[in-house]
């Protein structure tokens, strides 16, 4: 396992999802994704259920699983795309 390569392959983002934004269901075939709520409230969306997100809570999506985010007001999350090993 090449830890340096894994470290360099992790992608980080910060997203703001306002109430009127529709995030389409999508998947990442080769990366797990971890969302961490830093402000607001909303939901991590899977094909068959919604996971409540609020400050300090995480939403973990395995590679290949359809997912999205939504909020009735607004939500800010950090996202980490981590390559499957």
C-alpha positions, 0 to 999 in steps of 0.5 A: 500500500502506497500511503503517500499516493493515497494521501495525495489522492484524497480530494477535499471540498466545501459545499454550500447547499441552499434550500433551492439547489437540487443536487442530482443523485450521483456516484463515485465508482472509485472513491468513498465520500465522507461529508461532515456538516459544518453549518446548518441542517439538511440531509444526505440522500441515498436511493432508499433513505435520507440521513439527517445532517446537522453540525458535527454529524457525518454522512459516509457514502461507499464507492459506487453508491448513488447519493446527493445532499439537500436542505430545507434551509441551507447547509455547509459541508466539507467533503472528502473523496477517499480512493478505494484501496 
